[in-house]
Amino acid sequence: MIHFIKPTVLDIPKMQGLVASEVKNGNILERNSSEMATTIRSYIVAYDGEVIIGFVALHIHTDSLCEIRSLVVGSEFRKQGVGKELIQRAIEEAMHYNLKTVLVLTYQQKLFEKFGFEVIAKETIPETKIWLDCIKCKHFPICDEIALTLHI
Ligand SMILES: CC(C)(COP(=O)(O)OP(=O)(O)OC[C@H]1O[C@@H](n2cnc3c(N)ncnc32)[C@H](O)[C@@H]1OP(=O)(O)O)[C@@H](O)C(=O)NCCC(=O)NCCS
């Protein structure tokens, strides 16, 4: 049975195992275990029994802006609505914290548009995001991800 939890640091090795192939192919930015521990409160994890099948992070940038990061569902568990449920829960968490805008940089434009996200020009993304995160990306500085925001 699928259930969703806020993880602890003990979940980090399994989370890294799940995301490894997507880090390798450049879909998701690599985050080491210290970085994941620092931001452990931002994650929501989907479990099927004892197995981690997906996760997402909601990172807060400012008092109004947050970002959906590291969304992943294991390949054998896709197309069952787990990804959508993770996005929905991340949006609800953003609402809980009274944040106003959710940002995502993704290749999954259609999936996010289903939640009302709209494409924005990448030039409008805050500089903190670019300098702290994008420079670590395999694709930097030629970024072909699509930036979308949702106003909540
Ligand atoms: C993107 C990703 C997280 C989606 O996860 P998922 O669990 O497959 O997502 P869902 O099942 O909720 O929805 C995916 C699609 O399956 C469809 N779907 C959902 N339930 C379904 C079902 N029962 N039968 C068939 N299709 C279904 C959805 O309509 C959706 O279609 P769409 O893409 O045309 O909108 C997953 O493909 C992934 O990990 N990709 C690699 C990493 C990545 O790109 N992450 C995004 C970074 S922002």
The ligand as an SDF file (V2000), in Angstrom:
LIG
                    3D

 48 50  0  0  0  0  0  0  0  0999 V2000
    7.9770   12.9160  -13.9730 C   0  0  0  0  0  0  0  0  0  0  0  0
    7.6760   11.7420  -13.0490 C   0  0  0  0  0  0  0  0  0  0  0  0
    8.0190   12.1210  -11.6200 C   0  0  0  0  0  0  0  0  0  0  0  0
    6.1840   11.4190  -13.1600 C   0  0  0  0  0  0  0  0  0  0  0  0
    5.9030   10.3880  -12.2140 O   0  0  0  0  0  0  0  0  0  0  0  0
    4.6050    9.4280  -12.3670 P   0  0  0  0  0  0  0  0  0  0  0  0
    4.3790    8.7870  -11.0670 O   0  0  0  0  0  0  0  0  0  0  0  0
    4.7570    8.5900  -13.5680 O   0  0  0  0  0  0  0  0  0  0  0  0
    3.4780   10.5420  -12.6060 O   0  0  0  0  0  0  0  0  0  0  0  0
    1.9190   10.2590  -12.6900 P   0  0  0  0  0  0  0  0  0  0  0  0
    1.6250    8.8160  -12.7880 O   0  0  0  0  0  0  0  0  0  0  0  0
    1.2980   11.0080  -11.5720 O   0  0  0  0  0  0  0  0  0  0  0  0
    1.5670   10.9810  -14.0300 O   0  0  0  0  0  0  0  0  0  0  0  0
    2.3810   10.7560  -15.1760 C   0  0  0  0  0  0  0  0  0  0  0  0
    1.5180   10.4810  -16.3560 C   0  0  0  0  0  0  0  0  0  0  0  0
    0.8790    9.2190  -16.1720 O   0  0  0  0  0  0  0  0  0  0  0  0
   -0.5090    9.3680  -16.3940 C   0  0  0  0  0  0  0  0  0  0  0  0
   -1.2070    8.4500  -15.5150 N   0  0  0  0  0  0  0  0  0  0  0  0
   -1.4840    8.6240  -14.2170 C   0  0  0  0  0  0  0  0  0  0  0  0
   -2.1580    7.5640  -13.7490 N   0  0  0  0  0  0  0  0  0  0  0  0
   -2.2610    6.6830  -14.7870 C   0  0  0  0  0  0  0  0  0  0  0  0
   -2.8220    5.4070  -14.9290 C   0  0  0  0  0  0  0  0  0  0  0  0
   -3.4640    4.7980  -13.9220 N   0  0  0  0  0  0  0  0  0  0  0  0
   -2.7100    4.7820  -16.1180 N   0  0  0  0  0  0  0  0  0  0  0  0
   -2.0650    5.4040  -17.1470 C   0  0  0  0  0  0  0  0  0  0  0  0
   -1.5260    6.6120  -17.0720 N   0  0  0  0  0  0  0  0  0  0  0  0
   -1.6250    7.2530  -15.8970 C   0  0  0  0  0  0  0  0  0  0  0  0
   -0.7930   10.7780  -16.0440 C   0  0  0  0  0  0  0  0  0  0  0  0
   -1.9550   11.2750  -16.6870 O   0  0  0  0  0  0  0  0  0  0  0  0
    0.4270   11.4640  -16.5460 C   0  0  0  0  0  0  0  0  0  0  0  0
    0.3280   11.6930  -17.9150 O   0  0  0  0  0  0  0  0  0  0  0  0
    0.8620   13.0270  -18.5390 P   0  0  0  0  0  0  0  0  0  0  0  0
    2.3460   13.0060  -18.3410 O   0  0  0  0  0  0  0  0  0  0  0  0
    0.4440   12.9480  -19.9500 O   0  0  0  0  0  0  0  0  0  0  0  0
    0.2200   14.0940  -17.7420 O   0  0  0  0  0  0  0  0  0  0  0  0
    8.4790   10.4740  -13.4690 C   0  0  0  0  0  0  0  0  0  0  0  0
    8.2180   10.1900  -14.8210 O   0  0  0  0  0  0  0  0  0  0  0  0
    9.9740   10.6190  -13.2610 C   0  0  0  0  0  0  0  0  0  0  0  0
   10.4950   10.3340  -12.1820 O   0  0  0  0  0  0  0  0  0  0  0  0
   10.6940   11.0590  -14.3240 N   0  0  0  0  0  0  0  0  0  0  0  0
   12.1440   11.2100  -14.2700 C   0  0  0  0  0  0  0  0  0  0  0  0
   12.5790   12.3630  -13.4010 C   0  0  0  0  0  0  0  0  0  0  0  0
   11.9660   13.6820  -13.8300 C   0  0  0  0  0  0  0  0  0  0  0  0
   11.9160   14.0280  -14.9980 O   0  0  0  0  0  0  0  0  0  0  0  0
   11.4850   14.4390  -12.8180 N   0  0  0  0  0  0  0  0  0  0  0  0
   10.8970   15.7390  -13.0080 C   0  0  0  0  0  0  0  0  0  0  0  0
   11.7990   16.7760  -12.4480 C   0  0  0  0  0  0  0  0  0  0  0  0
   10.9060   18.2870  -12.1540 S   0  0  0  0  0  0  0  0  0  0  0  0
  1  2  1  0
  2  3  1  0
  2  4  1  0
  2 36  1  0
  4  5  1  0
  5  6  1  0
  6  7  2  0
  6  8  1  0
  6  9  1  0
  9 10  1  0
 10 11  2  0
 10 12  1  0
 10 13  1  0
 13 14  1  0
 14 15  1  0
 15 16  1  0
 15 30  1  0
 16 17  1  0
 17 18  1  0
 17 28  1  0
 18 19  1  0
 18 27  1  0
 19 20  2  0
 20 21  1  0
 21 22  1  0
 21 27  2  0
 22 23  1  0
 22 24  2  0
 24 25  1  0
 25 26  2  0
 26 27  1  0
 28 29  1  0
 28 30  1  0
 30 31  1  0
 31 32  1  0
 32 33  2  0
 32 34  1  0
 32 35  1  0
 36 37  1  0
 36 38  1  0
 38 39  2  0
 38 40  1  0
 40 41  1  0
 41 42  1  0
 42 43  1  0
 43 44  2  0
 43 45  1  0
 45 46  1  0
 46 47  1  0
 47 48  1  0
M  END
$$$$
